[in-house]
Amino acid sequence: MPRPGRLALTALLLALLPLAAAAEVQLQVEGVPAELRASLRAALGIANLPENPRPQLIRRRHARASTELRSALKAFGYYEPSIEAQLRLDSAEDWQARYRIEPGPRWVWEAAHITAAEDFSAPWLERLRREAATLEGRPLDHREYRQLKSALLAQAQGAGYLDVELAQAELRVNLDTRKARAVLKVEPGPQYRFGQVRIEQSILDPDFLQRFNPIREGSVFDPGAVLDLRLRLFDLDYFDDIVVSTERAPDSGRIDVLLDTVPKPSQRWEVGAGWGTDTGPRVLGALDLRHLNRRGHRIESEARLSEVKIDLSARYVIPTGPEPAEGWSLRTQRREEKLGDTETTTLLTGVGRTRADGPRLWNFYVNYEGERFAFADGETKTDLVLPGVSLTLRGLDDLLLPRRGYTLFVDVHGSHDALLSTTTLLQSQLQLRWIMPLSQRSRLILRGQAGANWVAEEEEVPVSQRFFAGGDGSIRGYDYRQVAPRNDAGEVVGGRYLQTASIEVDRLIWGNYGLAAFYDTGSASAGWLEDLVSAAGLGFRWATPVGMLRVDLAHPLNGDDGLQLHIGIGGEL
């Protein structure tokens, strides 16, 4: 029988084996530009080893490294490289793999020729030929050859040539001249056109849905147009799923398209609760009636209740097409808000017309607004008829967690005492938010607001038309809507002008958790750029499935002591 001491020693050696095998491979690729180095590392098998690799595997991968590097360098036009490869085990029992590369001369494009079947000509083909001609004399890059082949097939299919084939696809390399020539020959086949385009559903009038269908029978078949139609139908918010199927008739050259839909429930309920530093505890209730009739009319209603604000609103929407966002709306709203000793009650009724123009969303409206607002020195009632127009521009790569994008909102509206209003005023507002990546895990966030009131009698301007600053989304470090002019009683009464700006940098450090640093400045004031205040702070970030959770600590920089806590969650644009 083995002795107990020998058994213990064997067990200890077995336990230490994983530690001995846990040596790391330090990889160095030298002698090439940084943008090329990343691609070469990705091509190396020794750069993609499993955890705790055996020494034999490391040596095998190293033996193949020179071949892998030569193949990767050819893709960038370097056909005559010199490679020095070294592998050694250092004193710390880590492997050091070093590859010193002298890439040699870079080969260039001589030409790229695209031909087609006899007597075939098309605008997309001529356009690709002109693009291919620009390659002449440029450094050789095999990716451009692959992109040219992909573009040739994609452009042909987008023009209705679904059976397109590349009869010839060659990259010819001349070893004597160090030049490369691409030779591509396309056989497009027959051109297909749209047959019938049917939307299978039972909740809406077919004629109503056809407003949103830009495809016409007999037009050139384009798979992208079918995808666009499917997305437009989703944007209408009537359907939960849309399955596309096609049927090709080679004899007639037509393709019939069927979009089989699954309707959403006719009603959507939403109930929620939360807490915010600006509002305290809050609850939300919403009810949407998606399709009241077969013309797609709908009602959107919402109730927001908190310690400082009660907001009840409803909107009747009549879609008009041809864009999903376009339509008429009838709106009513009741809002009660309390800021310190100031109380306001606003009743609003209005009609609006929304139009989509590419990325631009226009809203033309006329609102009636009746407001009662009370300060320490008394109560005032106003009535305003406010015609106006607003423009929204938005572009972002992700709705909830964008890394790049922007939102621009501009609004101009006014009233006149000769048109059923107690006050004559003209107001304009601008809001801009912009996000851009600084690195793979960090972002720069810029935010700005500007607004101005042109009025005959400033004291008669209702509180709803005055400007306030402070709080989350405005100037952190100051209480919600407390950065504004005050009356003799010390009550915040709002300003004639608004100007705020913010710069923030955030970075995810541990998985979906990160930190942020920010600087906010601005004011709401009686004069432009007056009484500016500033604040700076740090924040915690958590990228959740419903948007970024933001917890900020902001310190005022204008004589106020202490820190302000701000908490928010949701989309940032």
C-alpha positions as CSV (number, residue, x, y, z in Angstrom):
1,M,0.0,0.0,0.0
2,P,1.3,3.5,-0.7
3,R,2.5,5.3,2.3
4,P,0.3,8.2,3.7
5,G,3.2,10.7,3.1
6,R,3.5,9.6,-0.6
7,L,-0.3,9.9,-1.0
8,A,-0.2,13.5,0.4
9,L,2.7,14.5,-1.9
10,T,0.9,13.1,-4.9
11,A,-2.3,14.9,-4.0
12,L,-0.3,18.2,-3.6
13,L,1.4,17.8,-7.0
14,L,-2.0,17.1,-8.7
15,A,-3.4,20.2,-7.0
16,L,-0.5,22.3,-8.3
17,L,-0.7,21.1,-11.9
18,P,-3.4,23.7,-12.9
19,L,-1.3,26.5,-11.4
20,A,1.8,25.3,-13.4
21,A,-0.3,25.2,-16.6
22,A,-1.7,28.7,-16.0
23,A,1.2,30.5,-17.7
24,E,0.3,33.3,-20.0
25,V,1.4,34.1,-23.5
26,Q,2.7,37.6,-24.0
27,L,2.3,38.5,-27.7
28,Q,4.2,41.2,-29.5
29,V,3.7,42.2,-33.2
30,E,6.2,44.8,-34.3
31,G,7.3,46.7,-37.4
32,V,3.8,47.5,-38.8
33,P,1.4,50.5,-38.3
34,A,-1.0,50.3,-35.4
35,E,-4.1,50.0,-37.6
36,L,-2.5,47.0,-39.3
37,R,-1.3,45.4,-36.1
38,A,-4.8,44.7,-34.8
39,S,-5.8,42.8,-37.9
40,L,-2.5,40.7,-37.8
41,R,-3.1,39.8,-34.2
42,A,-6.6,38.6,-35.0
43,A,-5.2,36.3,-37.7
44,L,-2.8,34.6,-35.3
45,G,-3.9,31.3,-33.8
46,I,-1.5,31.9,-30.9
47,A,-3.5,35.0,-30.0
48,N,-6.7,32.9,-29.5
49,L,-5.5,30.1,-27.2
50,P,-7.9,28.3,-24.8
51,E,-7.5,28.8,-21.0
52,N,-4.4,27.1,-19.5
53,P,-3.0,25.9,-22.9
54,R,-0.4,23.0,-22.9
55,P,3.1,23.9,-24.0
56,Q,2.8,21.6,-27.0
57,L,-0.2,23.6,-28.2
58,I,1.6,26.9,-27.8
59,R,4.6,25.7,-29.8
60,R,2.3,24.3,-32.6
61,R,0.5,27.7,-32.9
62,H,3.8,29.5,-32.9
63,A,5.1,27.3,-35.7
64,R,2.1,28.3,-37.9
65,A,2.4,32.0,-37.0
66,S,4.7,33.1,-39.9
67,T,2.4,31.5,-42.4
68,E,-0.7,33.1,-40.9
69,L,1.1,36.5,-40.9
70,R,2.1,36.2,-44.5
71,S,-1.4,35.3,-45.5
72,A,-2.9,38.3,-43.5
73,L,-0.3,40.7,-45.0
74,K,-1.2,39.7,-48.5
75,A,-4.7,40.9,-47.9
76,F,-3.3,44.4,-47.4
77,G,-1.0,44.3,-50.4
78,Y,2.2,43.2,-48.7
79,Y,3.4,40.2,-50.7
80,E,7.1,40.2,-49.9
81,P,7.4,40.5,-46.1
82,S,10.3,39.4,-43.9
83,I,9.2,37.9,-40.6
84,E,11.4,37.1,-37.6
85,A,9.5,34.8,-35.1
86,Q,10.7,34.1,-31.5
87,L,9.2,32.1,-28.7
88,R,10.7,31.7,-25.3
89,L,9.8,31.0,-21.7
90,D,10.9,33.8,-19.3
91,S,11.9,33.6,-15.6
92,A,8.3,34.1,-14.5
93,E,7.3,31.0,-16.4
94,D,5.3,33.1,-19.0
95,W,5.7,32.6,-22.7
96,Q,7.0,35.5,-24.8
97,A,5.9,35.3,-28.5
98,R,7.5,38.1,-30.6
99,Y,7.1,38.7,-34.3
100,R,9.2,41.3,-35.9
101,I,7.9,42.2,-39.4
102,E,9.4,44.1,-42.3
103,P,6.4,44.3,-44.6
104,G,8.4,45.3,-47.7
105,P,6.8,47.2,-50.6
106,R,3.1,47.5,-50.8
107,W,1.5,46.5,-54.1
108,V,-1.0,48.7,-55.8
109,W,-4.1,48.5,-57.9
110,E,-3.6,48.4,-61.6
111,A,-7.3,48.3,-62.6
112,A,-10.7,46.8,-61.8
113,H,-12.8,45.8,-64.7
114,I,-16.5,45.0,-64.6
115,T,-18.2,43.5,-67.6
116,A,-21.6,42.1,-68.2
117,A,-23.6,40.0,-70.7
118,E,-23.7,41.4,-74.2
119,D,-25.8,44.5,-74.8
120,F,-26.6,44.8,-71.0
121,S,-26.4,48.3,-69.5
122,A,-27.9,49.8,-66.4
123,P,-27.3,53.0,-64.3
124,W,-26.2,51.0,-61.3
125,L,-23.7,49.1,-63.3
126,E,-22.2,52.3,-64.8
127,R,-22.0,53.7,-61.3
128,L,-20.0,50.7,-60.0
129,R,-17.7,50.9,-63.0
130,R,-16.9,54.5,-62.1
131,E,-16.2,53.5,-58.5
132,A,-14.0,50.7,-59.6
133,A,-12.0,53.0,-61.8
134,T,-11.0,55.1,-58.7
135,L,-9.0,52.1,-57.4
136,E,-6.3,52.6,-60.0
137,G,-3.0,53.5,-58.4
138,R,-4.2,53.1,-54.8
139,P,-2.6,50.7,-52.3
140,L,-3.9,47.2,-52.7
141,D,-6.4,46.0,-50.2
142,H,-8.3,42.7,-50.7
143,R,-11.2,44.1,-48.7
144,E,-12.0,46.5,-51.5
145,Y,-12.1,43.6,-53.9
146,R,-14.6,41.8,-51.7
147,Q,-16.6,44.9,-51.2
148,L,-16.8,45.4,-55.0
149,K,-18.2,41.9,-55.4
150,S,-20.7,42.4,-52.7
151,A,-21.8,45.7,-54.0
152,L,-22.2,44.3,-57.5
153,L,-24.6,41.6,-56.3
154,A,-26.5,43.9,-53.9
155,Q,-27.0,46.6,-56.6
156,A,-28.2,44.0,-59.1
157,Q,-30.7,42.4,-56.6
158,G,-31.9,45.9,-55.6
159,A,-32.7,46.6,-59.3
160,G,-34.8,43.4,-59.6
161,Y,-32.2,41.0,-60.9
162,L,-32.7,38.3,-58.3
163,D,-30.9,35.6,-60.2
164,V,-27.7,37.5,-60.7
165,E,-24.5,35.5,-60.7
166,L,-20.8,36.4,-61.0
167,A,-19.6,34.4,-64.1
168,Q,-16.1,35.5,-63.4
169,A,-14.5,36.9,-60.2
170,E,-10.7,37.0,-60.2
171,L,-8.0,39.0,-58.5
172,R,-4.9,38.7,-60.8
173,V,-1.6,39.5,-59.2
174,N,1.5,40.4,-61.4
175,L,4.7,39.4,-59.6
176,D,6.9,41.4,-61.9
177,T,5.0,44.8,-61.8
178,R,3.7,44.4,-58.2
179,K,0.3,45.3,-59.3
180,A,-3.1,43.7,-59.1
181,R,-6.1,43.6,-61.4
182,A,-9.7,42.7,-60.5
183,V,-11.8,41.1,-63.3
184,L,-15.5,40.7,-62.6
185,K,-18.2,39.6,-65.1
186,V,-21.8,39.7,-64.0
187,E,-24.7,37.8,-65.5
188,P,-27.8,39.6,-64.2
189,G,-30.5,37.2,-65.5
190,P,-34.1,38.4,-65.9
191,Q,-35.4,41.5,-64.2
192,Y,-38.3,40.9,-61.8
193,R,-41.1,43.3,-61.0
194,F,-43.7,43.5,-58.2
195,G,-46.9,41.6,-58.7
196,Q,-49.6,41.9,-56.1
197,V,-48.7,43.3,-52.6
198,R,-51.2,42.1,-50.1
199,I,-51.5,43.0,-46.4
200,E,-53.4,40.2,-44.6
201,Q,-55.3,41.7,-41.6
202,S,-58.8,42.1,-40.3
203,I,-58.9,45.2,-38.0
204,L,-58.5,48.0,-40.5
205,D,-59.8,49.1,-43.9
206,P,-57.5,47.9,-46.7
207,D,-57.7,51.3,-48.4
208,F,-56.5,53.0,-45.2
209,L,-53.4,50.7,-45.0
210,Q,-52.6,51.2,-48.7
211,R,-51.8,54.9,-47.8
212,F,-48.7,53.6,-46.1
213,N,-47.6,51.3,-48.9
214,P,-45.3,53.0,-51.5
215,I,-44.9,49.8,-53.6
216,R,-46.8,49.9,-56.9
217,E,-47.6,46.8,-59.0
218,G,-45.4,46.6,-62.0
219,S,-42.5,48.6,-60.4
220,V,-39.0,47.0,-60.3
221,F,-38.8,44.5,-57.5
222,D,-36.6,45.7,-54.6
223,P,-36.1,43.5,-51.4
224,G,-35.3,46.7,-49.5
225,A,-38.7,48.2,-50.4
226,V,-40.4,45.1,-48.9
227,L,-38.4,45.5,-45.7
228,D,-39.2,49.2,-45.5
229,L,-42.9,48.5,-45.9
230,R,-42.8,46.0,-43.0
231,L,-41.1,48.5,-40.8
232,R,-43.6,51.2,-41.7
233,L,-46.5,48.9,-40.7
234,F,-44.8,48.2,-37.4
235,D,-44.4,51.9,-36.8
236,L,-48.2,52.3,-37.0
237,D,-48.4,50.3,-33.7
238,Y,-51.4,48.2,-34.8
239,F,-49.5,44.9,-35.3
240,D,-47.6,42.6,-33.0
241,D,-45.9,40.6,-35.8
242,I,-45.6,40.7,-39.6
243,V,-44.5,37.7,-41.6
244,V,-43.4,38.3,-45.2
245,S,-43.6,35.7,-47.9
246,T,-43.1,35.9,-51.7
247,E,-44.1,33.9,-54.6
248,R,-42.1,34.1,-57.8
249,A,-43.6,33.6,-61.3
250,P,-40.7,33.2,-63.7
251,D,-42.8,33.1,-66.8
252,S,-44.4,36.5,-66.1
253,G,-41.4,38.0,-64.3
254,R,-43.6,39.1,-61.4
255,I,-43.2,38.5,-57.7
256,D,-46.3,38.6,-55.4
257,V,-45.7,39.7,-51.8
258,L,-47.9,38.7,-48.8
259,L,-47.5,40.4,-45.4
260,D,-49.4,38.3,-42.9
261,T,-50.0,40.3,-39.7
262,V,-50.8,39.5,-36.1
263,P,-52.7,42.4,-34.5
264,K,-51.8,43.9,-31.2
265,P,-54.4,44.0,-28.4
266,S,-56.8,46.9,-29.0
267,Q,-56.0,48.3,-25.5
268,R,-52.7,49.0,-23.8
269,W,-52.6,49.6,-20.1
270,E,-49.5,50.8,-18.2
271,V,-49.1,51.4,-14.4
272,G,-45.9,52.4,-12.8
273,A,-44.4,54.1,-9.7
274,G,-41.1,55.7,-9.0
275,W,-39.2,58.3,-7.1
276,G,-37.2,61.3,-8.4
277,T,-35.1,63.9,-6.8
278,D,-37.1,66.6,-8.6
279,T,-40.6,65.2,-8.0
280,G,-40.4,62.9,-4.9
281,P,-42.7,59.8,-5.1
282,R,-44.6,59.6,-8.3
283,V,-47.1,57.2,-10.0
284,L,-48.0,56.8,-13.7
285,G,-51.0,55.5,-15.4
286,A,-51.7,55.2,-19.1
287,L,-54.4,53.8,-21.4
288,D,-54.1,53.7,-25.2
289,L,-57.0,52.6,-27.3
290,R,-55.1,51.6,-30.5
291,H,-57.8,51.3,-33.1
292,L,-61.2,52.8,-32.3
293,N,-62.5,52.2,-35.8
294,R,-61.3,50.7,-39.1
295,R,-59.7,54.1,-40.1
296,G,-57.1,53.6,-37.4
297,H,-58.2,56.4,-35.0
298,R,-56.8,56.0,-31.5
299,I,-56.8,57.6,-28.1
300,E,-53.7,58.1,-25.9
301,S,-54.3,59.1,-22.3
302,E,-51.9,59.5,-19.4
303,A,-51.9,60.5,-15.7
304,R,-48.8,61.5,-13.8
305,L,-49.1,62.2,-10.1
306,S,-46.4,63.4,-7.8
307,E,-45.8,65.7,-4.8
308,V,-45.2,68.8,-7.0
309,K,-47.3,68.1,-10.1
310,I,-50.6,66.5,-11.2
311,D,-50.7,66.1,-15.0
312,L,-53.8,64.5,-16.7
313,S,-53.8,64.4,-20.5
314,A,-55.6,62.8,-23.4
315,R,-55.1,62.9,-27.2
316,Y,-57.3,61.8,-30.1
317,V,-55.2,60.9,-33.1
318,I,-56.4,60.6,-36.7
319,P,-53.7,59.1,-39.0
320,T,-53.5,60.6,-42.5
321,G,-50.4,59.0,-44.1
322,P,-48.4,58.4,-46.1
323,E,-45.9,58.3,-43.2
324,P,-46.8,56.6,-39.9
325,A,-46.1,59.7,-37.9
326,E,-48.4,61.9,-39.9
327,G,-51.9,62.9,-38.7
328,W,-54.3,65.2,-37.0
329,S,-54.6,65.3,-33.2
330,L,-57.1,66.8,-30.7
331,R,-55.5,67.3,-27.3
332,T,-56.8,68.2,-23.8
333,Q,-54.7,68.5,-20.6
334,R,-55.1,69.6,-17.0
335,R,-51.9,70.4,-15.0
336,E,-51.5,71.5,-11.4
337,E,-48.1,72.4,-10.2
338,K,-46.8,73.6,-6.8
339,L,-43.4,75.2,-6.4
340,G,-42.9,76.4,-2.9
341,D,-45.6,78.9,-2.2
342,T,-46.5,79.3,-5.9
343,E,-49.4,77.3,-7.3
344,T,-50.6,77.1,-10.9
345,T,-53.5,75.3,-12.6
346,T,-53.5,75.1,-16.4
347,L,-56.3,73.9,-18.7
348,L,-55.2,73.3,-22.3
349,T,-57.2,72.3,-25.4
350,G,-55.7,72.2,-28.9
351,V,-55.6,70.8,-32.4
352,G,-52.4,69.8,-34.2
353,R,-51.2,68.6,-37.6
354,T,-48.0,66.5,-37.7
355,R,-46.0,66.1,-40.9
356,A,-43.0,63.9,-41.6
357,D,-40.3,65.2,-44.1
358,G,-37.5,62.7,-44.1
359,P,-35.8,62.9,-40.7
360,R,-37.8,66.1,-39.9
361,L,-41.0,65.9,-37.9
362,W,-43.1,69.1,-38.1
363,N,-46.0,69.9,-35.8
364,F,-48.3,72.8,-36.6
365,Y,-50.8,73.5,-33.8
366,V,-53.2,76.0,-32.2
367,N,-53.8,75.6,-28.4
368,Y,-56.1,77.4,-26.0
369,E,-54.5,77.7,-22.6
370,G,-56.3,79.0,-19.5
371,E,-54.2,79.4,-16.4
372,R,-54.6,80.5,-12.8
373,F,-51.4,81.2,-10.9
374,A,-51.1,82.5,-7.4
375,F,-48.2,84.2,-5.6
376,A,-48.1,85.8,-2.2
377,D,-49.2,89.1,-3.7
378,G,-52.4,87.7,-5.3
379,E,-53.9,85.5,-7.9
380,T,-54.0,86.1,-11.7
381,K,-55.9,84.5,-14.5
382,T,-54.9,84.5,-18.1
383,D,-56.3,83.2,-21.4
384,L,-54.1,82.5,-24.4
385,V,-54.7,81.3,-27.9
386,L,-51.3,80.0,-29.0
387,P,-50.7,79.1,-32.7
388,G,-47.3,77.6,-33.1
389,V,-44.9,75.3,-35.0
390,S,-42.3,72.9,-33.7
391,L,-39.6,70.8,-35.5
392,T,-38.0,67.7,-34.1
393,L,-34.8,66.1,-35.6
394,R,-33.5,62.8,-34.1
395,G,-30.9,60.3,-35.1
396,L,-29.4,57.7,-32.8
397,D,-28.0,54.2,-33.0
398,D,-29.9,52.8,-30.1
399,L,-33.2,54.0,-28.5
400,L,-32.4,53.2,-24.9
401,L,-28.6,53.1,-24.7
402,P,-27.3,55.3,-27.5
403,R,-23.5,55.6,-28.1
404,R,-23.9,58.1,-31.0
405,G,-26.9,60.3,-31.7
406,Y,-28.6,63.6,-31.4
407,T,-32.0,65.2,-30.7
408,L,-32.8,68.8,-31.8
409,F,-36.1,70.4,-30.9
410,V,-37.2,73.9,-32.0
411,D,-40.5,75.6,-31.1
412,V,-42.0,79.0,-31.9
413,H,-45.5,80.1,-30.7
414,G,-47.3,83.2,-29.7
415,S,-50.5,85.0,-28.8
416,H,-52.0,88.5,-29.3
417,D,-54.5,90.4,-27.2
418,A,-56.6,91.1,-30.3
419,L,-57.1,87.3,-30.8
420,L,-59.0,86.2,-27.7
421,S,-55.9,86.4,-25.5
422,T,-55.2,88.5,-22.4
423,T,-51.5,88.9,-23.2
424,T,-49.4,89.5,-26.3
425,L,-46.2,87.4,-26.4
426,L,-43.9,85.5,-28.8
427,Q,-41.8,82.7,-27.4
428,S,-39.1,80.6,-29.0
429,Q,-37.2,77.6,-27.6
430,L,-34.3,75.4,-28.7
431,Q,-33.1,72.1,-27.1
432,L,-30.1,70.1,-28.3
433,R,-28.7,66.8,-27.0
434,W,-25.7,65.2,-28.6
435,I,-23.9,61.9,-27.7
436,M,-20.7,60.7,-29.3
437,P,-18.3,57.9,-28.4
438,L,-14.8,58.7,-27.1
439,S,-13.7,55.1,-26.9
440,Q,-15.3,51.6,-26.9
441,R,-16.7,52.1,-23.4
442,S,-16.8,55.9,-22.9
443,R,-19.1,58.7,-24.3
444,L,-19.2,62.5,-24.5
445,I,-22.7,63.9,-23.7
446,L,-23.5,67.5,-24.6
447,R,-26.7,69.3,-23.7
448,G,-28.0,72.8,-24.2
449,Q,-31.2,74.8,-23.9
450,A,-32.1,78.3,-25.0
451,G,-35.4,80.2,-24.8
452,A,-36.7,83.8,-25.0
453,N,-40.0,85.6,-24.4
454,W,-40.9,88.8,-26.3
455,V,-43.8,90.4,-24.3
456,A,-45.6,93.7,-23.9
457,E,-46.3,93.3,-20.2
458,E,-43.9,90.9,-18.5
459,E,-45.8,90.5,-15.3
460,E,-48.9,89.3,-17.2
461,V,-47.0,86.3,-18.7
462,P,-48.5,83.1,-17.2
463,V,-46.2,80.8,-15.3
464,S,-46.6,78.1,-18.0
465,Q,-44.9,80.5,-20.5
466,R,-42.0,81.5,-18.2
467,F,-38.6,79.8,-17.9
468,F,-37.2,78.0,-14.9
469,A,-33.9,76.1,-14.5
470,G,-32.4,73.7,-11.9
471,G,-32.8,70.0,-11.3
472,D,-32.0,66.9,-13.2
473,G,-31.9,67.5,-17.0
474,S,-31.2,71.2,-16.4
475,I,-28.6,72.4,-13.9
476,R,-27.8,69.7,-11.4
477,G,-26.7,70.9,-7.9
478,Y,-29.8,73.1,-7.6
479,D,-33.4,72.3,-6.6
480,Y,-36.0,71.6,-9.3
481,R,-37.0,74.9,-11.1
482,Q,-35.4,77.1,-8.4
483,V,-32.9,78.9,-10.6
484,A,-35.0,81.8,-11.7
485,P,-36.0,85.4,-10.7
486,R,-37.9,85.9,-7.5
487,N,-40.4,88.5,-6.3
488,D,-40.2,90.7,-3.2
489,A,-41.6,87.8,-1.1
490,G,-38.8,85.5,-2.2
491,E,-41.0,83.4,-4.4
492,V,-39.6,81.9,-7.6
493,V,-41.7,83.6,-10.4
494,G,-39.8,82.5,-13.5
495,G,-37.6,84.3,-16.1
496,R,-38.0,85.9,-19.5
497,Y,-34.9,84.1,-20.9
498,L,-33.4,80.6,-20.5
499,Q,-29.9,79.4,-21.1
500,T,-28.4,76.2,-19.9
501,A,-25.5,74.0,-21.0
502,S,-23.9,70.7,-19.8
503,I,-20.9,68.6,-20.7
504,E,-20.5,65.1,-19.3
505,V,-18.2,62.2,-19.8
506,D,-19.2,58.7,-18.7
507,R,-17.4,55.4,-18.9
508,L,-18.4,51.8,-18.2
509,I,-15.7,50.3,-16.0
510,W,-17.1,47.0,-14.6
511,G,-19.3,45.3,-17.1
512,N,-22.5,47.4,-17.3
513,Y,-21.4,49.6,-14.3
514,G,-19.6,52.9,-14.7
515,L,-18.8,56.4,-13.6
516,A,-19.4,59.9,-14.9
517,A,-18.1,63.4,-14.4
518,F,-20.1,66.5,-15.5
519,Y,-20.3,70.3,-15.4
520,D,-23.6,72.2,-15.7
521,T,-24.1,75.9,-16.1
522,G,-26.9,78.4,-17.0
523,S,-29.9,80.2,-15.6
524,A,-33.4,81.4,-16.2
525,S,-33.2,85.2,-15.9
526,A,-34.8,88.6,-16.7
527,G,-31.9,89.4,-19.1
528,W,-30.0,87.3,-21.6
529,L,-26.9,85.5,-20.0
530,E,-27.6,87.1,-16.6
531,D,-27.3,85.5,-13.2
532,L,-25.5,82.4,-14.4
533,V,-24.8,79.6,-11.9
534,S,-22.7,76.5,-12.3
535,A,-22.2,73.1,-10.7
536,A,-19.9,70.1,-11.1
537,G,-20.1,66.5,-9.9
538,L,-19.6,62.8,-10.2
539,G,-22.1,60.1,-11.0
540,F,-22.7,56.4,-11.0
541,R,-24.0,54.7,-14.2
542,W,-25.7,51.3,-14.7
543,A,-26.7,50.3,-18.3
544,T,-30.0,48.5,-17.7
545,P,-32.4,46.9,-20.3
546,V,-34.7,50.0,-19.8
547,G,-32.0,52.6,-20.2
548,M,-29.2,54.1,-18.3
549,L,-29.7,54.5,-14.5
550,R,-28.0,57.7,-13.4
551,V,-27.2,58.6,-9.8
552,D,-25.4,62.0,-9.6
553,L,-23.9,64.0,-6.8
554,A,-23.6,67.6,-7.8
555,H,-21.9,70.5,-5.9
556,P,-23.0,74.1,-6.6
557,L,-20.1,76.4,-7.5
558,N,-21.8,79.7,-6.7
559,G,-21.6,80.0,-3.0
560,D,-24.2,77.4,-2.1
561,D,-23.0,74.6,0.3
562,G,-23.7,70.9,0.3
563,L,-24.4,68.3,-2.4
564,Q,-27.5,67.6,-4.4
565,L,-28.5,64.1,-5.2
566,H,-30.1,63.4,-8.6
567,I,-31.5,60.1,-9.7
568,G,-32.9,59.2,-13.1
569,I,-33.4,56.3,-15.5
570,G,-34.5,55.9,-19.1
571,G,-33.5,57.0,-22.6
572,E,-31.1,59.9,-22.9
573,L,-32.2,61.3,-26.3
